[in-house]
Structures are given as C-alpha cells and as structure tokens.
Amino acid sequence: MTTTENTELTEAWTSWHAERESVLREPHGWLSLTALQWLTSAPAGYPDLPGSWRSTDDGGVEITAAPGDKLEVDGATVDGTVRIEPQDGQPGVLVTVGERRVEVIRRTDSYALRVRDPRAITRTAFDGVPTYPVNSRWVVTGRYEPYPEPSPITVDAVVEGLHHYFTAVGEVHFDLDGARQTLVALPGKQGGLSLHFRDGTSGQATYGGGRILKTDDPAEDGTVLLDLNRTVNLPCAFTAYATCPLPPAGNTVTVPVEAGERTPRRPDLA
C-alpha cells in the first residue's frame, strides 16, 4: 500500500475502534455483567436479587415478586407470577431491577440469570481494549465458497458442558504468510460473514477462546476482503459471566495473527 492508503487504513480503523469501545462502555453492555446464575425448576432466590425465579418444563421461566420488590418486565411492575420465554442462543429477556438489568437467557435446555450492573468494576475500570498496531499486511483478499446447502454445526462453549448450535454457510480460503488457510464461515447477524478462529497468539497475547472477524458480503465472484486488523474479542474475554461459543472444529489459522484485539485487562481479577 502507498503512504496515503496506509493513512486511510489507519484513520478508518481508528474511527471503527472508537465506536467498538463506545459500545463496550454502554451502561448495560458486556462489561456490566456481575453474575451468572443457573435456574432450576424449584423457585429460588438469588444474591442481591428480589423475588423468586424458576425454569419450567415447557420452555419458560417464571418470576414471582411483590410490587415492593420493584421488578419490571416490559415496563410493568411484577405483582404475582409472570412467565417469560427466552429463545435458545439469542439475547435474553431483560427484567429491570432499579438501575440493573437481569437478562434471562436460554442455552440449549438450560436457563440462567445474567445480571447487568452499570457499576460493575469491569465497566467502571475499563480503560480500552489493547490492540496490535494497524498494518496493511493484515488486509488480505480471500475467496468464499458457499456450501450447496447451509450446514448445521455444534460447537462447545466456554461454560463446560454447554453447546451452541449454528448454521455454517461455507468456507473462506485465503493465504497468509505464504500458507493456505481455510475457515468455516457463519452468517453475520447484519449480513456478511463471521469467522471465529484461533491462531498462534491464542492463549498468549490474545484470548484463548479465539477471536472473531466480521466481513462484508462476498462479491459475486466470491472474493471477500479480510481486514484482520479488525479481529475482535468475544465477550468472554472481558467477563466471567458470558457463555461464548468456541470456534468451529478446525478453525485455526496456522500462523500467528498479530493483528486486532489482544487480551484485555481484567480489573475483576486484579
């Protein structure tokens, strides 16, 4: 790349990175997690949370509380028992408890409460995500080869015994430092592709559970631009209360990807 192109690359990345950190700093974002409590079918209370909570045998969660508990679901104060139905693998249903939000999630056939508190130390002490220097060598062109039909896959999670279920749509092939790489691609939530991988830096300079690169939609001829400078951590790199998936089997880049986000500082573990 020319000096001008390098400057443009860095300026675009700087703007993108600032937005990335702004999202992380949101009051009820991933940095605000303070607890992960797994529910059973027996009504139970949990530390620092009012009311009682239980999972049901037919795909729901029941919350029982009095008006004085000040629990709100969909803007209405809970008075008695209400039922909510979180969907597997999706963002949970939010229950308001003062300035906190209790996210009720479903993971396979298990249900949990994930507390989001703006005062969490992981948020209040957040001082940015460390990254490698931006470098044009990490911008490569790959080729996307879609599967004849989308393929269901199962991957493990950072929580032992938990699994995530995805639909792989194809593979992305690219060269890095002269070595051929192939990664299974998942569909991006807002279009494009999602590549979740480990590499030679994983568990050392970068998070051991892998990182994710989002791409735009491939061109009609299958070419797809991979800007590895924009490789990011999953939420589980920042908090002990996420249930992130691990990379699909075989999604390991064979050379160290010294680009993108590095292992973040963990003030909750200091």
C-alpha positions in Angstrom: 0.0 0.0 0.0 1.0 3.6 -0.6 1.6 6.0 2.3 -1.8 7.6 1.5 -3.5 4.2 1.6 -1.9 3.3 4.9 -3.0 6.6 6.4 -6.6 5.9 5.2 -6.5 2.4 6.6 -5.3 3.7 10.0 -7.8 6.5 10.1 -10.7 4.2 9.2 -9.6 1.7 11.8 -9.3 4.4 14.5 -12.9 5.5 13.9 -14.1 1.9 13.9 -12.2 1.1 17.1 -13.6 4.2 18.9 -17.1 3.0 18.0 -16.2 -0.5 19.2 -15.1 0.8 22.6 -18.1 3.1 22.9 -20.4 0.1 22.5 -18.5 -1.8 25.1 -18.9 1.1 27.6 -22.7 1.2 27.3 -24.3 1.0 30.8 -25.8 -2.5 30.2 -23.3 -3.8 27.8 -21.0 -6.8 28.1 -18.7 -5.0 30.6 -21.6 -4.6 33.0 -22.1 -8.3 33.8 -21.7 -9.2 37.5 -23.4 -12.6 37.9 -24.5 -15.7 36.1 -27.0 -17.9 38.0 -28.4 -21.1 36.5 -32.1 -21.8 37.3 -33.7 -25.0 38.4 -37.4 -26.0 38.4 -37.6 -25.1 42.1 -38.4 -21.5 42.9 -35.3 -19.9 44.4 -33.9 -16.5 45.4 -30.5 -15.3 44.3 -28.0 -13.0 45.9 -28.9 -9.3 45.7 -32.0 -10.0 43.6 -35.6 -9.7 44.8 -38.3 -12.2 44.1 -38.0 -15.9 43.2 -37.1 -17.4 39.9 -37.5 -20.9 38.3 -37.4 -22.6 35.0 -40.4 -24.6 33.8 -40.6 -27.9 31.9 -42.3 -26.3 28.9 -39.7 -23.8 27.8 -40.2 -20.8 30.1 -39.1 -19.0 33.2 -41.5 -17.9 36.0 -40.7 -14.9 38.2 -42.7 -14.3 41.4 -42.5 -11.0 43.2 -44.5 -8.3 45.1 -44.8 -4.7 43.9 -42.4 -3.7 46.7 -39.7 -5.8 45.0 -39.7 -3.3 42.1 -39.2 -5.9 39.4 -40.3 -4.8 36.0 -41.0 -6.8 32.8 -41.8 -4.9 29.7 -42.3 -1.8 31.7 -44.9 -3.3 34.1 -44.2 -4.0 37.8 -44.4 -7.7 38.7 -47.2 -8.4 41.1 -47.5 -12.1 41.5 -46.1 -14.5 38.9 -45.2 -13.7 35.3 -43.8 -16.0 32.6 -41.2 -15.2 30.0 -39.8 -17.4 27.2 -36.2 -16.6 26.2 -35.0 -18.2 23.0 -32.0 -20.5 22.8 -28.8 -18.8 21.7 -30.5 -15.4 21.5 -30.1 -12.3 23.7 -32.2 -12.8 26.8 -35.4 -11.1 28.1 -34.5 -8.1 30.2 -36.0 -7.7 33.7 -35.5 -4.2 35.3 -34.3 -4.0 38.9 -33.6 -0.4 39.6 -30.5 0.6 37.5 -29.7 -3.0 36.9 -31.0 -5.3 34.2 -31.4 -9.1 34.7 -31.1 -10.8 31.4 -32.9 -14.2 31.4 -31.3 -16.4 28.9 -31.8 -19.9 27.5 -28.8 -22.0 26.4 -29.9 -25.4 24.9 -32.4 -26.6 27.6 -30.9 -24.6 30.5 -31.9 -21.2 31.8 -29.9 -18.6 33.6 -30.0 -15.1 35.0 -27.3 -12.7 33.9 -27.1 -9.5 35.9 -26.0 -6.3 34.1 -25.0 -3.6 36.5 -23.6 -0.2 35.3 -21.4 -0.1 38.4 -19.6 -3.4 37.6 -15.8 -3.0 38.0 -15.2 -4.4 34.6 -17.1 -1.4 33.2 -16.1 1.4 35.6 -12.4 0.5 35.4 -12.4 -0.2 31.7 -9.5 1.7 30.1 -9.8 0.4 26.5 -9.0 -2.7 24.5 -5.3 -3.3 23.8 -4.6 -4.0 20.1 -1.8 -4.7 17.8 -0.6 -1.8 15.6 -2.6 -1.4 12.4 -0.7 -2.9 9.5 -1.6 -3.3 5.8 0.0 -6.7 5.7 -3.1 -8.0 7.6 -5.5 -6.9 4.8 -5.9 -9.8 2.5 -8.4 -11.0 -0.2 -10.0 -14.3 0.3 -12.4 -16.5 -1.7 -15.7 -17.6 -0.3 -17.1 -21.0 -1.3 -20.7 -21.5 -0.2 -21.9 -24.9 0.7 -24.5 -26.4 -1.6 -26.8 -26.2 1.4 -26.3 -24.5 4.8 -24.8 -27.0 7.3 -25.9 -27.2 11.0 -22.9 -27.4 13.3 -22.5 -27.8 17.1 -19.6 -26.1 19.0 -18.6 -26.2 22.6 -18.8 -23.2 24.9 -16.6 -21.5 27.5 -19.0 -23.0 30.0 -18.2 -26.7 30.4 -21.0 -28.9 29.2 -22.8 -26.2 27.3 -23.1 -26.3 23.5 -24.1 -23.8 20.8 -25.9 -24.6 17.6 -25.1 -22.7 14.4 -25.6 -22.9 10.7 -22.4 -22.8 8.7 -22.8 -21.3 5.2 -19.5 -22.1 3.5 -15.7 -21.7 3.8 -13.3 -18.8 3.3 -9.9 -19.6 1.8 -7.0 -17.1 1.9 -3.2 -17.0 2.0 -1.3 -15.7 5.0 2.5 -15.5 5.1 2.5 -18.0 2.2 0.4 -20.5 4.0 -3.1 -21.5 2.8 -5.9 -21.0 5.3 -9.4 -22.3 5.4 -12.1 -21.1 7.9 -15.7 -22.3 8.3 -17.9 -19.2 7.9 -21.1 -18.4 9.8 -23.6 -15.8 8.6 -23.2 -12.4 10.2 -26.1 -11.0 12.2 -26.4 -8.0 9.9 -25.1 -9.5 6.7 -21.7 -10.5 5.7 -19.7 -13.4 7.2 -18.5 -14.2 10.7 -15.1 -16.0 11.1 -14.4 -17.4 14.6 -10.9 -18.7 14.8 -7.8 -19.5 16.9 -4.3 -18.8 15.8 -0.7 -18.9 17.1 -1.3 -16.0 19.5 -4.4 -17.6 21.2 -3.9 -18.2 24.9 -0.8 -16.0 24.9 -1.1 -12.4 23.6 -4.7 -12.9 22.7 -7.7 -14.6 24.3 -7.5 -18.4 24.4 -11.1 -18.9 23.3 -10.4 -17.4 19.9 -11.4 -14.1 18.3 -13.9 -13.1 15.6 -13.6 -11.3 12.3 -16.7 -9.9 10.6 -16.6 -9.3 6.9 -18.9 -7.6 4.3 -20.9 -9.7 1.9 -18.7 -11.5 -0.6 -18.6 -10.2 -4.2 -20.5 -12.0 -6.9 -17.2 -13.8 -7.9 -16.8 -15.0 -4.3 -13.9 -12.6 -3.3 -14.1 -11.3 0.2 -11.9 -8.7 1.9 -10.4 -9.8 5.2 -9.1 -6.9 7.4 -7.6 -8.8 10.2 -6.8 -5.5 12.0 -10.5 -5.6 12.9 -10.4 -9.0 14.6 -12.2 -8.7 18.0 -12.5 -10.5 21.3 -15.7 -12.2 22.3 -17.5 -11.0 25.5 -16.0 -13.9 27.5 -12.6 -12.2 27.2 -13.9 -9.4 29.3 -16.1 -11.1 31.9 -16.5 -14.4 33.7 -20.3 -14.3 33.2 -20.6 -14.8 29.4 -21.4 -18.1 27.7 -19.5 -17.6 24.5 -19.1 -20.3 21.9 -15.7 -21.7 21.0 -14.5 -21.7 17.4 -15.9 -24.4 15.0 -13.7 -27.5 14.7 -10.7 -26.9 12.5 -10.9 -23.1 12.6 -7.3 -22.5 13.4 -5.1 -20.1 11.4 -1.7 -21.8 11.2 0.4 -18.6 11.6 0.2 -16.1 14.5 -2.3 -13.4 13.6 -0.6 -10.4 15.3 -3.4 -8.1 14.4 -6.6 -6.9 16.0 -7.5 -7.0 19.7 -5.3 -8.5 22.3 -6.2 -10.0 25.7 -7.9 -7.2 27.7 -7.0 -6.2 31.2 -9.4 -7.8 33.8 -9.9 -5.5 36.7 -12.3 -8.0 38.3 -9.4 -10.5 38.6 -6.8 -8.0 39.9 
